[in-house]
Amino acid sequence: MAGINLFKLNKADASLDDRGLTVRLWYPRNPEAIYSRIPENLEYGIAALERLKKEGHSEIADHDHPLRSPSAGSLYVTRDGKIICHRRDEGAPSHKLYHSAYAGFTGAHDEVYTAEGLKKAGMRETAEECLLVTKDKVPWLIVPKDSKEYTAESAKRIGLDMKPHFVDIELLDPTDRIEVFDEDGSKLFTYDCFSFFKWESETSVESVQIRRLPLMAEEILPIDTEGMVNKQGNYERFNRESYIISPEEIRGKRFGDVLENPQVFQAEIVKGMPNIYKPNYTHPPYYGPDMVPVNHPHVWAPEDQLTRHLDALGLGQSWIDVELWKERTKLEGKGLLPESVLEK
């Protein structure tokens, strides 16, 4: 069991009240390891979310409708309230070209069996997918003190060789709680976070944190570091687009609305230093979420993780309402995008 970090949960429920969400997970004595995403389960998900909204409580997993053990991640927010996120690339295994926060699977026993481990998994995943540098003429690598090791490993992986600028990170007070029990009902740990679950695109339960930087947005630039090891054993960055978005740009925006003039960045690494540039979108065709042809290069498409963060920050709709809308729309066989953004 010690080597299984990703497994099916056959028992889980959730309660919702004015204080927030409480998710209860029962870890099996002999977990069934999984090595990929659990497929979407729209009808079950709609029923569970509707019960949760109406009654304040719902089962969210059983033997016929399992969840995946929790993932972890986080979102950076600057001192002036801007958010840093990225857009998933065309080759992403799910939610292609959606805007997303930074998150991923647990990778070690303590990351799934302890609260501190799950928190560290979120910091590790964030550092593996996003690095920040200062806007100085000779930039410095911004190193959060709570994830120094992960940041250094990520910088080395993509070939950065920069002086560190250490910063303290403030965690926003979470509203939700994950309570984990063993099969016999004994509590293993409690983790305070922002939590959510989904049945659209895949089936999962997730835990995230909101991490406030002590720096203004105008002082920093993001580098997306997501990638994979190629056949030659070298790490290849996908060079996903990074966004710095102000609350004013997205307040009131719904999935499928246009972002008129967002701050977008890509980067190349040259001799250990980043060359960060703004991509050129002057030549169509443009593609939006799920690779649908659209008439604008920036169609707002927050993925589930980002939706949960925006809800917590008061910048978007309730994540439950958005998830229900997505699941109902897909179950009806309809597209998520409004006609106004579709390429004719």
TORSE-941496 format. One record per residue (C-alpha): residue in one letter; x, y, z; residue number from 1. Coordinates in steps of 0.001 Angstrom, whole numbers. Each point is the difference from the previous one (the first is absolute). Last residue first. Layout:
ATOM:A:X:Y:Z:NUM
...
END
This chain:
ATOM:K:-18587:31028:-39045:344
ATOM:E:2603:-90:2751:343
ATOM:L:-1826:-258:3306:342
ATOM:V:277:2901:2434:341
ATOM:S:-3551:1370:-304:340
ATOM:E:-1569:-3472:-122:339
ATOM:P:744:-486:3695:338
ATOM:L:2461:-2711:1009:337
ATOM:L:-788:-3051:2140:336
ATOM:G:-1216:-2227:-2824:335
ATOM:K:-3175:-2063:266:334
ATOM:G:-447:-3750:313:333
ATOM:E:-2610:281:2743:332
ATOM:L:2401:-1757:2380:331
ATOM:K:2629:2571:-943:330
ATOM:T:-2255:2902:955:329
ATOM:R:-1113:-1648:3240:328
ATOM:E:3598:-708:1041:327
ATOM:K:1288:3459:-877:326
ATOM:W:-2893:1785:1707:325
ATOM:L:328:-2165:3108:324
ATOM:E:3724:766:205:323
ATOM:V:-660:3732:-359:322
ATOM:D:-2706:-73:2678:321
ATOM:I:2233:-1968:2368:320
ATOM:W:2950:2332:-615:319
ATOM:S:-2191:2921:1057:318
ATOM:Q:450:2762:-2543:317
ATOM:G:3126:2083:-312:316
ATOM:L:2321:2567:1518:315
ATOM:G:-920:-333:3679:314
ATOM:L:3439:-1342:844:313
ATOM:A:-1334:-3419:1030:312
ATOM:D:-2099:-196:-3178:311
ATOM:L:3060:910:-2064:310
ATOM:H:1986:-2763:1681:309
ATOM:R:-2691:-2612:-678:308
ATOM:T:-291:1086:-3636:307
ATOM:L:3787:-247:-365:306
ATOM:Q:-34:-3625:1089:305
ATOM:D:-3019:-806:-2182:304
ATOM:E:1459:1496:-3196:303
ATOM:P:-611:3642:-807:302
ATOM:A:-797:535:-3707:301
ATOM:W:231:3646:-1048:300
ATOM:V:346:180:-3779:299
ATOM:H:3274:1694:-875:298
ATOM:P:1078:-312:-3641:297
ATOM:H:-3385:1174:-1366:296
ATOM:N:-2232:-1425:-2754:295
ATOM:V:-195:-3569:1270:294
ATOM:P:773:-3507:-1288:293
ATOM:V:-714:-2563:2790:292
ATOM:M:3177:-1613:1332:291
ATOM:D:-1716:-1119:3226:290
ATOM:P:234:3610:1189:289
ATOM:G:765:2550:-2712:288
ATOM:Y:1898:-155:-3250:287
ATOM:Y:1026:2884:-2227:286
ATOM:P:621:-280:-3727:285
ATOM:P:1186:2721:-280:284
ATOM:H:3039:2281:-351:283
ATOM:T:521:2983:2277:282
ATOM:Y:450:-2007:3179:281
ATOM:N:3628:801:800:280
ATOM:P:1368:-1255:3300:279
ATOM:K:1356:2434:2605:278
ATOM:Y:3603:-709:942:277
ATOM:I:2099:-1270:2886:276
ATOM:N:3655:-797:-669:275
ATOM:P:1021:-1859:3127:274
ATOM:M:3613:-466:1087:273
ATOM:G:2136:-3159:215:272
ATOM:K:1706:474:-3328:271
ATOM:V:-3279:684:-1801:270
ATOM:I:-3279:-1327:1403:269
ATOM:E:-3077:771:-2058:268
ATOM:A:-3163:1541:1340:267
ATOM:Q:-3672:604:-626:266
ATOM:F:-2136:2814:1351:265
ATOM:V:-3568:1282:-110:264
ATOM:Q:-1388:3220:1472:263
ATOM:P:-3624:21:-1129:262
ATOM:N:-1487:2297:-2635:261
ATOM:E:-3642:-788:-737:260
ATOM:L:-641:-3123:2026:259
ATOM:V:-3016:-1413:-1839:258
ATOM:D:-2865:-1800:1727:257
ATOM:G:-210:-3780:-317:256
ATOM:F:-331:-790:3713:255
ATOM:R:-1487:3038:1666:254
ATOM:K:1516:3370:753:253
ATOM:G:-1586:2068:2771:252
ATOM:R:3363:855:1523:251
ATOM:I:2583:-1237:-2491:250
ATOM:E:1981:3025:-1139:249
ATOM:E:-715:2091:3107:248
ATOM:P:1499:-2687:2260:247
ATOM:S:3337:377:-1799:246
ATOM:I:1531:-2846:-1988:245
ATOM:I:3650:-976:-377:244
ATOM:Y:12:-2803:-2553:243
ATOM:S:2534:-2668:-926:242
ATOM:E:-110:-1676:-3409:241
ATOM:R:1295:-3569:-117:240
ATOM:N:3610:-543:-961:239
ATOM:F:-413:-3805:-207:238
ATOM:R:3381:-325:1677:237
ATOM:E:2151:-2947:-1044:236
ATOM:Y:2093:-1833:2594:235
ATOM:N:2687:-2229:-1470:234
ATOM:G:100:-3788:373:233
ATOM:Q:487:-649:-3710:232
ATOM:K:-3545:-1326:-275:231
ATOM:N:-1346:3298:1337:230
ATOM:V:-563:1008:3634:229
ATOM:M:-3124:2107:357:228
ATOM:G:-1131:3585:285:227
ATOM:E:-1549:2641:2230:226
ATOM:T:2391:2859:772:225
ATOM:D:-2151:3044:-691:224
ATOM:I:2104:3073:666:223
ATOM:P:-1632:2960:1722:222
ATOM:L:1189:3632:157:221
ATOM:I:210:2160:3095:220
ATOM:E:138:3567:1320:219
ATOM:E:-3078:1346:-1809:218
ATOM:A:-2143:-2655:1726:217
ATOM:M:892:1404:3415:216
ATOM:L:2046:-2131:2386:215
ATOM:P:-659:-1509:3443:214
ATOM:L:-1561:-3056:-1715:213
ATOM:R:-3342:-1408:1140:212
ATOM:R:-466:-3766:-176:211
ATOM:I:-3495:-1429:-471:210
ATOM:Q:-103:-3692:924:209
ATOM:V:-1454:-3020:-1795:208
ATOM:S:-1469:-3424:691:207
ATOM:E:-1614:-2207:-2638:206
ATOM:V:-2565:-2769:-436:205
ATOM:S:-167:-1764:-3343:204
ATOM:T:-2052:-1311:-2913:203
ATOM:E:1068:1036:-3489:202
ATOM:S:-1189:2230:-2855:201
ATOM:E:-2969:1002:2167:200
ATOM:W:-470:-1904:3262:199
ATOM:K:1489:2521:2386:198
ATOM:F:1032:534:3578:197
ATOM:F:889:3052:2050:196
ATOM:S:2211:1057:2880:195
ATOM:F:1525:3195:1336:194
ATOM:C:2294:-1012:2833:193
ATOM:D:-27:-1217:3587:192
ATOM:Y:1307:-3570:207:191
ATOM:T:-1102:-2495:2627:190
ATOM:F:1845:-3265:589:189
ATOM:L:-255:-3773:448:188
ATOM:K:-3357:-171:1783:187
ATOM:S:-1085:-3501:997:186
ATOM:G:-3086:-1118:-1923:185
ATOM:D:943:-3639:-560:184
ATOM:E:939:584:-3652:183
ATOM:D:2372:2774:964:182
ATOM:F:-1175:3563:334:181
ATOM:V:873:3270:-1734:180
ATOM:E:-1635:3326:779:179
ATOM:I:372:2692:-2672:178
ATOM:R:-939:3492:1139:177
ATOM:D:-1197:3143:-1726:176
ATOM:T:80:3752:603:175
ATOM:P:3730:555:-369:174
ATOM:D:1758:2988:1568:173
ATOM:L:2232:1512:-2665:172
ATOM:L:3554:-1303:184:171
ATOM:E:2599:2768:190:170
ATOM:I:3322:-697:-1705:169
ATOM:D:3321:1362:1192:168
ATOM:V:2520:853:-2698:167
ATOM:F:3542:-1069:-918:166
ATOM:H:1645:1613:-3034:165
ATOM:P:2280:-2663:-1419:164
ATOM:K:2843:710:-2446:163
ATOM:M:-564:-1631:-3366:162
ATOM:D:1084:-3099:-1930:161
ATOM:L:-3076:-1281:-1821:160
ATOM:G:394:-3222:-1993:159
ATOM:I:-3580:-1307:-25:158
ATOM:R:586:-2720:2616:157
ATOM:K:2303:2220:2057:156
ATOM:A:-2747:2561:485:155
ATOM:S:-2483:-2730:985:154
ATOM:E:2393:-1520:2519:153
ATOM:A:719:3395:1554:152
ATOM:T:-3714:769:270:151
ATOM:Y:-741:-3364:1620:150
ATOM:E:2753:465:2574:149
ATOM:K:-975:3558:881:148
ATOM:S:-3710:-762:425:147
ATOM:D:-1071:1817:3179:146
ATOM:K:2615:2712:-494:145
ATOM:P:-1487:955:-3359:144
ATOM:V:2910:479:-2438:143
ATOM:I:-245:2808:-2554:142
ATOM:L:2831:-503:-2505:141
ATOM:W:1820:3258:-585:140
ATOM:P:14:2003:-3197:139
ATOM:V:2963:1946:-1404:138
ATOM:K:-1797:3050:-1316:137
ATOM:D:-2434:-555:2873:136
ATOM:K:-3498:-1273:-739:135
ATOM:T:192:-2680:2686:134
ATOM:V:-498:-3675:-762:133
ATOM:L:-2841:-2434:675:132
ATOM:L:-90:-3747:-562:131
ATOM:C:-3087:-2037:-839:130
ATOM:E:-737:-3662:-751:129
ATOM:E:2440:-1953:2175:128
ATOM:A:-173:2681:2695:127
ATOM:T:-3793:-326:129:126
ATOM:E:182:-3792:129:125
ATOM:R:2462:126:2867:124
ATOM:M:-2083:2512:1927:123
ATOM:G:-3121:-2139:-402:122
ATOM:A:1869:-3158:981:121
ATOM:K:1279:1839:3073:120
ATOM:K:-3586:614:1156:119
ATOM:L:-848:-3655:-564:118
ATOM:G:3046:-1001:1997:117
ATOM:E:-864:2323:2868:116
ATOM:A:-3495:-1467:133:115
ATOM:T:1288:-3567:12:114
ATOM:Y:-789:-3199:-1940:113
ATOM:V:28:1343:-3583:112
ATOM:E:3251:1922:-94:111
ATOM:D:1484:-2296:2679:110
ATOM:H:-42:-2948:-2422:109
ATOM:A:1647:1848:-2888:108
ATOM:G:-964:1473:-3373:107
ATOM:T:-3332:1733:468:106
ATOM:F:-1572:1018:-3272:105
ATOM:G:-99:3489:-1431:104
ATOM:A:-741:3673:445:103
ATOM:Y:696:3482:-1353:102
ATOM:A:-2920:2283:-880:101
ATOM:S:-1712:-350:-3335:100
ATOM:H:-1181:1731:-3137:99
ATOM:Y:-1435:-2547:-2429:98
ATOM:L:1803:-664:-3284:97
ATOM:K:-533:-3783:176:96
ATOM:H:-2141:-1056:2945:95
ATOM:S:1457:-3492:262:94
ATOM:P:3151:-1867:-1071:93
ATOM:A:1705:3293:-969:92
ATOM:G:1367:-59:-3565:91
ATOM:E:-1523:3303:-1102:90
ATOM:D:1525:1811:2973:89
ATOM:R:-1522:949:3338:88
ATOM:R:-255:3724:558:87
ATOM:H:1833:1410:2997:86
ATOM:C:-729:1773:3262:85
ATOM:I:1194:2950:2032:84
ATOM:I:-2611:2061:1819:83
ATOM:K:-29:3721:697:82
ATOM:G:-895:1277:3464:81
ATOM:D:2483:2823:485:80
ATOM:R:2257:-2144:2194:79
ATOM:T:32:-2675:-2702:78
ATOM:V:-2126:-3163:76:77
ATOM:Y:1585:-3387:-714:76
ATOM:L:-2330:-3005:-301:75
ATOM:S:477:-3408:1588:74
ATOM:G:121:-3758:-499:73
ATOM:A:-985:-3403:1301:72
ATOM:S:-1591:-3212:-1240:71
ATOM:P:-2215:-2146:2189:70
ATOM:S:-526:-3753:-371:69
ATOM:R:-2068:-674:-3119:68
ATOM:L:-3753:-334:364:67
ATOM:P:-1994:-3178:-456:66
ATOM:H:-3513:-370:-1467:65
ATOM:D:-1049:-3659:213:64
ATOM:H:1666:-609:3356:63
ATOM:D:-1218:3350:1374:62
ATOM:A:993:3644:-335:61
ATOM:I:-1437:3502:524:60
ATOM:E:-2670:-687:2617:59
ATOM:S:-1832:3228:637:58
ATOM:H:-689:2620:2638:57
ATOM:G:-1343:3549:120:56
ATOM:E:-3473:-1165:-1058:55
ATOM:K:-649:2032:-3151:54
ATOM:K:3503:987:-1087:53
ATOM:L:1588:-3318:985:52
ATOM:R:-2860:-1953:-1509:51
ATOM:E:403:1875:-3305:50
ATOM:L:3739:-625:80:49
ATOM:A:-451:-3743:505:48
ATOM:A:-2676:-347:-2701:47
ATOM:I:2072:1952:-2529:46
ATOM:G:3095:-2050:796:45
ATOM:Y:-1765:-3339:-394:44
ATOM:E:-1385:1016:-3395:43
ATOM:L:3307:1458:-1199:42
ATOM:N:2517:-2705:863:41
ATOM:E:3287:1043:-1629:40
ATOM:P:2732:-2593:-349:39
ATOM:I:2410:-795:2882:38
ATOM:R:3400:1435:-918:37
ATOM:S:3022:-2224:-396:36
ATOM:Y:2256:-2339:1946:35
ATOM:I:-2352:-1442:2570:34
ATOM:A:916:-2006:3081:33
ATOM:E:-2775:-1890:1749:32
ATOM:P:393:721:3691:31
ATOM:N:117:-2852:2531:30
ATOM:R:-1252:1529:3244:29
ATOM:P:-2112:2481:-1930:28
ATOM:Y:257:3743:743:27
ATOM:W:-3297:1513:1116:26
ATOM:L:-427:3603:-1112:25
ATOM:R:-2071:2700:1650:24
ATOM:V:-339:3390:-1688:23
ATOM:T:-1129:2995:2048:22
ATOM:L:-948:3100:-2002:21
ATOM:G:-363:3529:1292:20
ATOM:R:-1082:2083:2962:19
ATOM:D:-3548:599:-1249:18
ATOM:D:-582:-3725:-383:17
ATOM:L:989:-2819:-2349:16
ATOM:S:537:-3657:822:15
ATOM:A:1862:-2553:-2112:14
ATOM:D:204:-3763:-298:13
ATOM:A:2531:-2687:-854:12
ATOM:K:181:-3785:-306:11
ATOM:N:1419:-1971:-2910:10
ATOM:L:3224:1982:-298:9
ATOM:K:2251:-1215:-2806:8
ATOM:F:3761:330:168:7
ATOM:L:3003:2241:-589:6
ATOM:N:2939:-137:2391:5
ATOM:I:544:-3747:274:4
ATOM:G:3542:-835:1162:3
ATOM:A:-797:-274:3711:2
ATOM:M:-2888:-2357:-729:1
END
